[in-house]
Amino acid sequence: MNEMKPEGGEYMRSTLELVADFMGHGYINLDHCNELENNYDAVILRFFEGDVPMMLASGNTVSGTAKREAKSEAFGANPFKYSFYPVPSTEDGGYFVNTVSLGFGVNRNSENLEMANEFMRFLVSSDELNRMAIAKRMVTPCRDMSMDSVYAPFEKLSSKRFINLSELGLNDEASLQVSKAGWQVSNGLMTVDDAIAAYGEIE
């Protein structure tokens, strides 16, 4: 897959079949989805209207909910509790795929290099990473998911069902092709076989 060879697409089959099966049940009305011009801000505000049973989202979208609660007149008038759940993608339940990205830099020519490095060590401690996650309502890169009730359901997942994307060995380009294939199949623009055959060139 990382070499972007066409035969790499076959590794997507079980995932794309799951997507196609899910969409085939009619839980999602694509016409209504396509009415939303912004698939981030507008989706969250539409969810806050209170009559949408679920919103399929990544952690990035969920992180935007906290700031938008105050922007929603409907949510302000009738607030409700909501949580982020793993999609039950197998008979045993769902998986949690986490992408951890930490990018800190220290100038090696700094006159205070030792202090700067110590500050970096402080920032990447579990307590501080958890505090930053709470402030941004992001998924913590640490194990404790109970600090925000929105993410609490993930506490029930077995550690065997947690996957760090960096451990899979997929490079960014391959991972992006899988995402694009899932989008094409879920929107009915490609069949599973077409997406597999087009691996490496999916737009």
N, C-alpha and C positions, 0 to 999 in steps of 0.2 A: 504493500500500500504506500509506503513512504517513497518508493521509486516512481509512484504515479503511473504504474503500468496498468493497462486495461483489465488484466486478470485480477488486479487487486480489488476491483469492485465486488467480486463474489463474496468477500468478507462482510459486505454490508447486508447481504440477503436477509438474514434472520431479523435484523433491526428494521429494515424497510418493510418486511412482511408484517411485522408488529404494527408499524405505523399505518400501513394500508388497512389492516384489519380493524384497528381502532377507528379510523376515519370512516370505514364502511358501516359502522353501527349508527351513524347519523347523530352523534352527540353534539357535533359542531356544525353550525350553519355558516358555511363559507361566505354566503352572500352578505350576511350580517357582519361578519368579520371584516369583509372588504369595504364596508361602509366607513370604517374607522381609518382616517387618513394617517394617523400617527400610531404606530404599533407599540409605542411605549407609553407616552403621556395619556393619550386618548383611551388606551386599553385600561389603564389603571382607573381613570376617572369613570369610565363606563362600568367597571366592576363595582365601584363605590355607589352606583345607583341602587344597588341592593337586590336586584332581581336577576342577576346572572349567577347561576349555581356554582360555577367554577371558572377560574381564569388559568389557562395553561401558561406557565411563565418560568423563566430561569431565575436564579438568585439575583441577577442584575435588575430584573424588573421588580422583584419583591423589595429590593432595597429602596426603590423609588416610592413605595407606598407610604412610608412615614411622612415624607415631605408633602405628599398630595392629599393626605387626609384633611388638612386645613383648607385646601383649595376646592374641596368638593362640598357644595352646598347640601347635596343629598346625604352625604356621610355625616356632615355636621348636624343635620336635623335628625337623622336616625342612625347613629353609630352602631356598629356591630363588630363582633370579634371574628377574626379570620386567621388561618394558619396556612403554612406552606407544607404540602405533603408530597412525598415521593410518589410518582405515578406507578400504580401496580402493574408493572410490565411483565411479570412472570407469575406462575402459580404461587410462588413463595412471597410475592410482593414486589416492591420496587428497589431500585439501586440509587445510590447517591454518588454522582460523578462530580468531584470537586476540582476546580482549577485554581490552584494557589499561585498568586503572582506577587512576589515581594521584590521591589526594586529600590534599594537604598544605595547611595553612593557617598564615598568619603574621598576627599582630595588627599592623595598620598603625599603631597608637599605641604600639607597643613602644618602650622606651627603647633596645633593642638590635636595631633593625630590620635594620641592615646585617649584623650577625652572624647573625641568624635567616635572612635571605635567602641568605647564603653557605652556611649549614648545609643549606638546601633544595637548593641547587645541588650540594652534595656528595652528598646522598642520591640524587639522580636521575642521578648519573654511572653509566656502564655497570658499573663494578666493584662499586659499592654495590648497584645493582639486582640484579646477579647474586648477590651475597652474600645478600640478603634472599630471593631466589627459592630458593636452596639451603637456607636455614634453614627455609623453609616448604614445601619441595618443591613449589613452584609453577612454572608455565611462566615463564621469564624474558621480559620485554618486549624484551630485546636479541636479537641474532642468534646468539650462541653457545649452542647447545643441548647441547653435549657434556659440560658440567660435571657433569651427573647422568646416570648410565647409563640411568635409567628413561626419560629424554626423548631419549636419543641417536639413536633411529631418525629423529627429525624432521630431523636434520642432513642426511639423504639427500634430503630434499625440495628441489625447485627453488624459488628465491625467488619464482617466478611462481605457485607454489601456496600461498604464504602470504597470507592475507587478514586484514587488521585490520578487525574489525567496524565500527569508527568510520568506515572509508573507504567502506563500502557505502551509507551515507546512510539506513539504516533507523532509525527511532526505536525507543525501548524497547517501546512498545506493539505495534508491528508485528512486531518480533523475537519478542516473547512469543507472539503469535498463531501464528507459524510453529512455534515450539517446541511449543505446545499441539496444533497440528494433527499434527505428527510423533508426539507421544505417543498421540493418539487413534487414528491409523492403525496405528501399530506394535502397539498393544494390541488391535486388531481391533474397536474401538468405533465407528469411522467408516470409510467407504470414502473413497477419494481424492476422488471427486466430491462426496461429502457434506461433507468438510472444506473443499474449495474453495468450495462454495456457502455455507458457514457463516462464511467469513472475516469477522473483525471481532467475532464473537459466540461464538467457541469457548471453552468453559469448560475 
